[in-house]
Amino acid sequence: MLYPFNFVKPFPHSVTRFAIKAGIAATAVYYIKEQGVWKQSDESIKAYEKIKEVACPYVKELTSQIPYELPKLPESDVASSIVKESWNKGVLVTFKFLSDLPDTTRELTAKGIDAIKQNEEVKKLLNSSS
């Protein structure tokens, strides 16, 4: 069978692996949403405490089996301040990128045009059309 592009070939194992990974990710997102992590901050803190309470026995069991010392799970007030700081930094970086985008685009376009004009074949083409 011929395929329109060489890189597009059916890989049953790849599709299965992708489906499993997508299913796990979707389940995790659904569970986290149902627990209230993406609701109001006070509900998110309650959800974090609930998840921490459920995870603690498993973490303790895991730490007893691993010869390395794992850090303790952070308290909800520490975790919320870390999340707020990271979120704010992400927002600031995003808007900085968006505000710099026109200037950066202009500069990169000028550099690209200059680089193209330095090409000998392009110079010949430009000189022949003049």
Summary of the structure (lengths in Angstrom):
residues: 130
radius of gyration: 26.5
end to end distance: 50.4
largest distance: 79.1
contacts: 242
relative contact order: 0.04
helix: 78%
strand: 0%
